[in-house]
Amino acid sequence: LAQSAEPTMLSFRTFIHRAPECIPSFAKRLQELWSEQELTQQLGNVTVEDLATLLNDFPQAAASVLEAATARPFVVSEGRHPMPARVSFACREFTVKFQMPCLCFYTPE
């Protein structure tokens, strides 16, 4: 069924509600047919309710949707704007430091 369905978001939403067992193979087919950018853009139209239904009822189908919808972000230069290695949760305004205490601590797992 997933191989014969038209590769559109309408078919995808129909599979979500009528035949979620077809989603992993249909998502794989969409990955082969569509570019990565087009695929993430189209799968961004999946509603929260649809995804919640899949997560609750068919976790394997939800995993394939999330895998198909996520992509490596476009980076011009990894060295120029790297992700920060450290983050400070300290209050940034001097006056706020004395008004309300900011409690942050680390607990190892």
C-alpha positions in Angstrom: 0.0 0.0 0.0 2.8 2.4 0.9 4.5 1.7 -2.5 1.4 2.4 -4.5 0.1 5.5 -2.7 0.7 8.9 -4.3 3.7 10.6 -2.6 1.9 13.5 -1.1 1.2 14.8 2.4 -2.5 13.9 1.9 -1.4 10.3 1.6 0.8 10.6 4.6 -1.9 12.0 6.8 -4.3 9.3 5.6 -1.7 6.7 6.7 -1.4 8.4 10.1 -5.1 8.0 10.7 -6.0 4.8 8.7 -2.9 2.7 8.3 0.0 3.7 10.6 1.8 0.4 10.0 2.6 1.7 6.5 4.3 4.9 7.7 7.9 3.6 8.0 8.0 2.3 4.4 6.1 5.3 3.1 8.5 7.7 5.0 11.5 5.8 3.5 9.9 6.2 0.0 9.4 9.9 0.6 13.1 10.3 1.6 14.1 8.7 -1.7 11.8 10.8 -3.8 12.1 14.3 -2.2 15.1 16.4 -1.3 16.0 16.7 2.3 14.8 20.3 2.4 11.5 19.6 0.8 10.9 16.6 3.1 11.6 18.5 6.3 9.4 21.4 5.1 6.5 19.0 4.2 6.8 17.0 7.4 6.7 20.2 9.3 3.0 20.4 8.5 2.3 17.3 10.6 0.1 18.5 13.5 1.0 18.0 17.1 -2.2 15.9 17.6 -1.1 13.6 14.7 2.3 13.1 16.2 0.9 12.5 19.7 -1.4 9.9 18.3 1.4 8.1 16.6 3.7 8.3 19.7 1.0 6.8 21.8 -0.4 4.2 19.5 2.5 3.4 17.1 5.9 4.4 18.5 7.8 2.8 15.6 5.8 4.9 13.0 6.4 8.0 15.1 10.1 7.3 15.2 10.3 7.0 11.4 8.4 10.3 11.1 10.8 12.0 13.5 13.8 10.5 11.7 12.6 11.7 8.3 11.7 15.1 9.6 15.0 15.9 11.2 18.0 16.9 9.2 21.5 18.3 9.9 21.2 22.1 10.0 22.8 24.1 7.2 26.1 25.5 8.4 28.2 28.0 6.4 31.3 27.6 8.5 31.6 25.3 11.5 34.6 27.2 12.9 33.0 30.7 12.6 29.8 30.2 14.6 30.2 27.0 16.6 27.7 26.0 19.3 28.8 27.1 22.7 30.6 24.5 24.8 29.6 26.2 28.1 26.4 27.9 29.1 25.9 30.3 32.0 22.6 30.5 33.8 23.6 33.4 35.9 21.4 36.5 36.0 22.5 39.0 33.4 21.3 42.2 35.0 23.1 43.5 38.1 19.9 44.7 39.9 18.1 41.3 39.4 20.9 39.5 41.2 19.8 40.9 44.6 16.1 40.8 44.1 15.5 37.1 43.4 18.0 34.4 44.0 18.8 32.2 41.0 19.5 28.7 42.2 21.2 26.4 39.7 23.1 23.2 40.6 24.4 20.1 38.9 23.7 16.6 39.9 25.5 13.7 38.3 23.5 10.9 36.9 
